[in-house]
């Protein structure tokens, strides 16, 4: 399922923006239509410059309370009444991390992900030059992490495992990927003790495929990706 193209790893925010605008501009995203009982949410794949380091995407571990306690996620949440997905993404980034994102720095969207929880999640791709105001909300965020674009694009990051192997711990970075990746559950193995499944893993995988690897739209779809039981809340 993964592209074999050489990844493009931008070195600056400006380079990333050009690449993302080009590839998202030619990507025919799929929006999930409204349906009875369906709820909507929005998240942000926010690319930032690390101090003295490479570009990275912000990933959070949710607070150990309430919905999705302790799970890996992207900044974001459900839409308020009469709120657009774009407005929700900007609001949630501010509420969860204290960061202010100008609408002009929202570059585009990937496919909506129809989560097993009943939410249709719209993933926005954004750039943020100033993260000095970062102040995670203790009520919503346990910790903030930075995933280097090169790590995200690495060949050994996506793994496909049988459902019974999709355990939350321990991390199994040395286990081999199956020979037939189109079957099984996706694991994005991004670092020690950092294995991320769908829906967050699916959105990170599509970001990697579409923007960094330039995969064809057909090869980069994610709506059919399965989710482990513990994410379906």
URVENMO-V431681 format. One record per backbone hydrogen bond with DSSP energy under -1.0 kcal/mol. NH is the residue of the N-H (numbers start at 1). CO is the residue of the C=O. If there is no record, write none. Layout:
nh: (NH;NH)
co: (CO;CO)
This chain:
nh: (8;16;17;18;19;20;21;22;23;24;25;27;29;38;39;41;42;43;44;45;46;47;48;50;53;56;57;58;59;60;61;62;63;65;69;70;71;73;77;79;83;88;89;90;91;92;93;94;95;96;97;98;99;105;106;107;108;110;112;113;115;115;118;120;121;122;124;125;126;127;128;134;135;137;140;141;142;143;145;147;149;152;153;157;159;161;165;166;167;175;178;183;185;187;188;189;190;190;194;196;201;203;204;205;206;207;208;209;210;211;212;213;215;220;225;231;232;233)
co: (212;12;13;14;15;16;17;18;19;20;21;24;27;35;118;120;77;122;75;124;44;126;56;54;50;48;147;46;145;73;143;71;140;63;66;63;68;60;42;40;80;84;85;86;87;88;89;90;91;92;93;94;93;102;103;125;125;123;30;121;113;119;115;39;113;41;43;108;45;105;47;131;97;96;137;137;61;61;59;57;55;148;149;154;187;185;162;163;165;172;160;180;161;159;196;157;188;194;191;188;197;199;200;201;202;203;204;205;206;207;207;208;209;217;222;228;229;231)
